[in-house]
Amino acid sequence: MTNRKFIVAFLISFLVYLLPEIVVSDAMLYITGGMFVASIDEVLKLFSVQNSNISFLLLAVILIGAIILFFQLKNKLFKYLFLFFIGLLLYIIDFGLHSFVSYDPEIKDRIILNSNIKAITFMLIGVLIKSFILSWIYYKGGKE
């Protein structure tokens, strides 16, 4: 029964992450990046900090904090809201993965996505990673 719960959660999260990628590639990456990273950058500007690496570090800290809070919550409504929030925050994985790839063959020291097969494979790897992490969080957080 428990494996079934994880598999169902994985399939649902896989579809939820895959469908926006099929419709408009990287749309959710830009939306979440705009929401979270741009907001964090604006707050950091108030403190005269203009380093984008700090934004991603803070985003990772917020993600970890949200996961910890998810495990502590007892109210199911708040748990599902936090699971949705965590699902959005998991796009930080895409930010990390995109630092290793490029569509421009002129850029050295990166994996060049110069074919559809490579681009689709890269997208599926990101979707699988996010789906697995979100499913694991849901599975472990629901064991009460």
N, C-alpha and C positions, 0 to 999 in steps of 0.2 A: 504494500500500500504506500509506503513512504517513497519508494523509487518512482512509483506512478505519479505521485504529487510533484516530484522534481521534474519528471519528464513533461508533464502537462504544463508546468510553469515555464520550462525551457522552450517548449514549442510556441506557447503564447508570446513570450518575450521575443523569441526569434522572429515571429511574424510582425510583431509591433516594431521591431527595429528594422526589419527588411523592407516592409511596404513603403515607408517614406524614401528609402534609398532607391527603390525601383522607380517610384514616381518622379522624384527630383533628387538626383545624386547630391549628396552632402548638404541637403537643405537643413536638416536638423542640426548638423554641425554648425552651420552659420547662425541658425536661430539661437541655439544654446550658447554659442560663443558670444553672440551679441548680448544675450541676456546676462550671462554670468561674468564672462571675462571683461566685457566693456563696463559693466557695473563696478566690478572690482577695480578696474583701471581708474575709473572716475573717483572712487573713494581714495585710492592711493595717490592720486593727483592732489587731493586735499592735504596730504602729508608730504608733498613734494617728492614722491617716489615715482619714477617712471621706468621701472624695469619690468618687462613683460614676464620674465621668469618668476618673479614674485607673485604675479597674478595666478599663474598655473600652480604654484606651490600653495597659495591660499585656497584655490579651488580644490586641490587635493585634500587639504585639511578640512574644508567644509564637507567634502564627500565622506571622509572618514568619520567626522563628527555626526553626520546624518545617519550613517550606518550604525554607529554606536547607539545613537538615540532611537533608531528603529528597533534595535534589540531590547531597549529598555521600556518602550511604550507598551501599554496594556490595552488601550482603546483601539478597537479594530479600524475605526474610521481614520484615526490619526496614523495608524500603521500603513494603511493603503495610501494615504496622502504622502507619507514619507517614502513609501516604495516608489510612487510616481516621481517624486522629487529626486530620489536616488537614481532612477532610470534616466532622468534628464542629465544629472550630474555625471553619469557614466560616459557621456560623450567626451569627457576629458581623455578617455582612452584613444579616441580618434585624434585628438590634438597631439598626443604622444606618438601615435603611429604615423601621422603625417609629417613628423619631423624626420622620418627615415626615408621618405619617398619624395619623388618629384615627377612632374609631367614634362619637365624641360631637360633634354639630354645634355645641355651645357653644364648643368649643376653636377659637380663631382661628389663623390662620397655618399651618394644616395641611390636607392633603388629607383630605377627609371620605369615608370608605368607607361610604356610606349605602345601597348596593345590592349585591346578590350579584355583579353583573357587575364592579363596581369591586373588590370583595374578591377575587374569583377572578383578575382581571387582576393585581392587586397580588401575590397569592400566586404566580402563574405567572412574574412578573418576577423575584421572588426566587429561585425554583427555577431559572430559566434562567441567572441570573447565577452562582449557586453551581455549577451543572452545568458551565457553560463554564469557570469558573476551575479547578475540580477536574480536568476533562478536559485542560485546557492543562497543568496541573502534571504529571499523569500522562504526557501525551504528551511533554513536554520532559524529564521525569525519566527516561523509558525509553529515551532516545536515547543508548545507550552501545555 
